[in-house]
Amino acid sequence: MGLPPGLRPITVEVDNLNAVIAHLTIHGVEAEPIPVDETTHKRFTFIADPNGLPIEVYER
């Protein structure tokens, strides 16, 4: 999900990324594939809000 220049996503930190993605999927929200942050070694993904703007979901 590319961001327009100057736009930063809202980030939500969660305890269990798999559980959150499962819940979102049940409600029709698609998440991007889950990469691992090279610096923190933590998993994250992006979803889109109703306007198509990105929301980052980051695992603690």
Phi and psi restraints in degrees (value plus and minus 20) as a CYANA .aco file:
   2 GLY   PHI     -97.3   -57.3
   2 GLY   PSI     126.2   166.2
   3 LEU   PHI    -125.2   -85.2
   3 LEU   PSI     118.4   158.4
   4 PRO   PHI     -82.7   -42.7
   4 PRO   PSI     131.3   171.3
   5 PRO   PHI     -73.1   -33.1
   5 PRO   PSI     113.1   153.1
   6 GLY   PHI      65.8   105.8
   6 GLY   PSI     -29.6    10.4
   7 LEU   PHI    -111.6   -71.6
   7 LEU   PSI     109.9   149.9
   8 ARG   PHI    -134.2   -94.2
   8 ARG   PSI     118.6   158.6
   9 PRO   PHI     -96.3   -56.3
   9 PRO   PSI     136.5   176.5
  10 ILE   PHI     -94.6   -54.6
  10 ILE   PSI     118.9   158.9
  11 THR   PHI    -136.6   -96.6
  11 THR   PSI     112.6   152.6
  12 VAL   PHI    -136.0   -96.0
  12 VAL   PSI     107.7   147.7
  13 GLU   PHI    -117.2   -77.2
  13 GLU   PSI     111.8   151.8
  14 VAL   PHI    -148.8  -108.8
  14 VAL   PSI     138.9   178.9
  15 ASP   PHI    -101.2   -61.2
  15 ASP   PSI     -55.1   -15.1
  16 ASN   PHI    -154.5  -114.5
  16 ASN   PSI      77.9   117.9
  17 LEU   PHI     -82.4   -42.4
  17 LEU   PSI     -59.8   -19.8
  18 ASN   PHI     -81.2   -41.2
  18 ASN   PSI     -62.8   -22.8
  19 ALA   PHI     -85.0   -45.0
  19 ALA   PSI     -60.9   -20.9
  20 VAL   PHI     -84.8   -44.8
  20 VAL   PSI     -64.7   -24.7
  21 ILE   PHI     -83.6   -43.6
  21 ILE   PSI     -60.3   -20.3
  22 ALA   PHI     -80.9   -40.9
  22 ALA   PSI     -64.2   -24.2
  23 HIS   PHI     -83.1   -43.1
  23 HIS   PSI     -65.5   -25.5
  24 LEU   PHI     -83.8   -43.8
  24 LEU   PSI     -60.8   -20.8
  25 THR   PHI     -80.8   -40.8
  25 THR   PSI     -61.9   -21.9
  26 ILE   PHI     -78.1   -38.1
  26 ILE   PSI     -51.6   -11.6
  27 HIS   PHI    -118.5   -78.5
  27 HIS   PSI      -3.7    36.3
  28 GLY   PHI      61.7   101.7
  28 GLY   PSI      -5.2    34.8
  29 VAL   PHI    -118.9   -78.9
  29 VAL   PSI     103.6   143.6
  30 GLU   PHI    -112.9   -72.9
  30 GLU   PSI     117.9   157.9
  31 ALA   PHI    -128.9   -88.9
  31 ALA   PSI     130.3   170.3
  32 GLU   PHI     -92.7   -52.7
  32 GLU   PSI     145.5   185.5
  33 PRO   PHI     -75.7   -35.7
  33 PRO   PSI     131.6   171.6
  34 ILE   PHI    -113.8   -73.8
  34 ILE   PSI      88.4   128.4
  35 PRO   PHI    -111.1   -71.1
  35 PRO   PSI     156.3   196.3
  36 VAL   PHI    -135.7   -95.7
  36 VAL   PSI     109.5   149.5
  37 ASP   PHI     -82.7   -42.7
  37 ASP   PSI     104.5   144.5
  38 GLU   PHI     -85.5   -45.5
  38 GLU   PSI     -45.7    -5.7
  39 THR   PHI    -107.6   -67.6
  39 THR   PSI     -67.6   -27.6
  40 THR   PHI    -115.2   -75.2
  40 THR   PSI     -35.9     4.1
  41 HIS   PHI      44.2    84.2
  41 HIS   PSI       6.1    46.1
  42 LYS   PHI    -126.6   -86.6
  42 LYS   PSI     132.6   172.6
  43 ARG   PHI    -107.1   -67.1
  43 ARG   PSI     130.3   170.3
  44 PHE   PHI    -175.0  -135.0
  44 PHE   PSI     146.6   186.6
  45 THR   PHI    -172.4  -132.4
  45 THR   PSI     154.2   194.2
  46 PHE   PHI    -143.8  -103.8
  46 PHE   PSI     123.2   163.2
  47 ILE   PHI    -145.3  -105.3
  47 ILE   PSI     150.9   190.9
  48 ALA   PHI    -133.5   -93.5
  48 ALA   PSI     121.1   161.1
  49 ASP   PHI     -96.5   -56.5
  49 ASP   PSI     156.5   196.5
  50 PRO   PHI     -78.3   -38.3
  50 PRO   PSI     -41.6    -1.6
  51 ASN   PHI    -113.2   -73.2
  51 ASN   PSI     -17.1    22.9
  52 GLY   PHI      67.1   107.1
  52 GLY   PSI     -14.9    25.1
  53 LEU   PHI    -101.7   -61.7
  53 LEU   PSI     126.2   166.2
  54 PRO   PHI     -96.7   -56.7
  54 PRO   PSI     123.8   163.8
  55 ILE   PHI    -145.3  -105.3
  55 ILE   PSI     104.2   144.2
  56 GLU   PHI    -109.6   -69.6
  56 GLU   PSI     113.1   153.1
  57 VAL   PHI    -135.9   -95.9
  57 VAL   PSI      96.3   136.3
  58 TYR   PHI    -139.0   -99.0
  58 TYR   PSI     109.7   149.7
  59 GLU   PHI    -103.8   -63.8
  59 GLU   PSI     117.3   157.3
